[in-house]
């Protein structure tokens, strides 16, 4: 449901009775310095927004149950170069997901790009307009740092982008892909798997692996598959998760385990800690340690946990 008025001969379209209603707004791939390095908010057909070609967006208000509607009369660009959300130095990624947020900052519309999903409000200290400040998975690169603790935000689209860790024109360089489903307006990235990198401790030679993650709301689904054996140099074994855990949790959802170059008959146990992205693996129980020589690995992990929201 919409309403409107005529101002200066232009029909102004009013708000709607649902959050994330948008009109004449699209997320597009843009280039600032390097190809595809920028998320841009433009008009629905990709042309420039202006006072005579503007868009509208409705977001939750900063009073419970109320809505706020904002007009957008100029393009908004967010340059991704320099932001790494904690994956810097872990290697390149092809096809990572970045979520576009619209933010009601106590009556001021701001835009942001997030790596972690499930966001409905933001911690003001974890937002910045400076890309190089964004080095944790829960942080949000914004058009301006969010100033109000009563802010409300919603995901309004996403992009799939390639992350160049160190070898490109600049470190921490993102290139948004060009496929028709690589830049999406009006949908969440929830339920879409993406590749991630992880780091290991307890090895002189790390195991080879593939890892993927998916979020639905604030629930994280993490799948890790080891395709090779690492060389142990410690009695400990840790890997990093893409997002921090909201609570401490343990389990044994693991597959084939190898220690000291030999297969074991009992699954390994894992432990998550609150507000930490470190996953600690134990050989059977916390009382049973790994051998600090020869091969060790866990063939796969299949973990579901709640993401930490500061």
TAZIMO-V972921 format. One record per residue. N is the residue number from 0. SS is DSSP state (H for helix, E for strand, C for the rest). Layout:
# TAZIMO-V972921
N,SS + N,SS
This chain:
# TAZIMO-V972921
0,C + 1,C + 2,C + 3,E + 4,E + 5,E + 6,E + 7,C + 8,C + 9,E + 10,E + 11,E + 12,E + 13,C + 14,C + 15,C + 16,C + 17,C + 18,C + 19,C + 20,C + 21,E + 22,E + 23,C + 24,C + 25,E + 26,E + 27,E + 28,E + 29,E + 30,C + 31,C + 32,C + 33,C + 34,C + 35,C + 36,C + 37,E + 38,E + 39,E + 40,E + 41,E + 42,C + 43,C + 44,C + 45,C + 46,C + 47,C + 48,C + 49,E + 50,C + 51,C + 52,E + 53,C + 54,E + 55,E + 56,E + 57,E + 58,E + 59,E + 60,C + 61,C + 62,C + 63,C + 64,C + 65,C + 66,E + 67,E + 68,E + 69,E + 70,E + 71,E + 72,C + 73,C + 74,C + 75,E + 76,E + 77,E + 78,E + 79,C + 80,C + 81,C + 82,C + 83,C + 84,C + 85,C + 86,C + 87,C + 88,C + 89,C + 90,C + 91,C + 92,E + 93,E + 94,E + 95,E + 96,E + 97,E + 98,E + 99,E + 100,E + 101,E + 102,E + 103,E + 104,E + 105,C + 106,C + 107,E + 108,E + 109,E + 110,E + 111,E + 112,E + 113,E + 114,C + 115,C + 116,C + 117,C + 118,C + 119,C + 120,C + 121,C + 122,C + 123,H + 124,H + 125,H + 126,E + 127,E + 128,C + 129,C + 130,H + 131,H + 132,H + 133,C + 134,C + 135,C + 136,C + 137,C + 138,C + 139,E + 140,E + 141,E + 142,C + 143,C + 144,C + 145,C + 146,C + 147,C + 148,C + 149,C + 150,C + 151,E + 152,E + 153,E + 154,E + 155,E + 156,E + 157,E + 158,E + 159,E + 160,E + 161,E + 162,E + 163,E + 164,C + 165,C + 166,C + 167,C + 168,C + 169,C + 170,C + 171,C + 172,E + 173,E + 174,E + 175,E + 176,C + 177,C + 178,C + 179,C + 180,C + 181,C + 182,E + 183,E + 184,E + 185,C + 186,C + 187,C + 188,C + 189,C + 190,C + 191,C + 192,C + 193,E + 194,E + 195,C + 196,C + 197,C + 198,C + 199,E + 200,E + 201,C + 202,E + 203,E + 204,E + 205,C + 206,C + 207,C + 208,E + 209,E + 210,E + 211,E + 212,E + 213,E + 214,E + 215,E + 216,C + 217,C + 218,E + 219,E + 220,E + 221,E + 222,E + 223,E + 224,E + 225,E + 226,C + 227,C + 228,C + 229,E + 230,E + 231,E + 232,C + 233,C + 234,C + 235,C + 236,C + 237,E + 238,E + 239,E + 240,C + 241,C + 242,C + 243,C + 244,E + 245,C + 246,C + 247,C + 248,E + 249,E + 250,E + 251,C + 252,C + 253,E + 254,C + 255,C + 256,E + 257,E + 258,E + 259,C + 260,C + 261,E + 262,E + 263,C + 264,C + 265,C + 266,C + 267,C + 268,E + 269,E + 270,E + 271,E + 272,C + 273,E + 274,C + 275,C + 276,C + 277,E + 278,E + 279,E + 280,E + 281,E + 282,C + 283,C + 284,C + 285,C + 286,C + 287,C + 288,C + 289,C + 290,C + 291,C + 292,C + 293,C + 294,E + 295,E + 296,E + 297,E + 298,C + 299,E + 300,E + 301,E + 302,E + 303,E + 304,E + 305,E + 306,E + 307,C + 308,C + 309,C
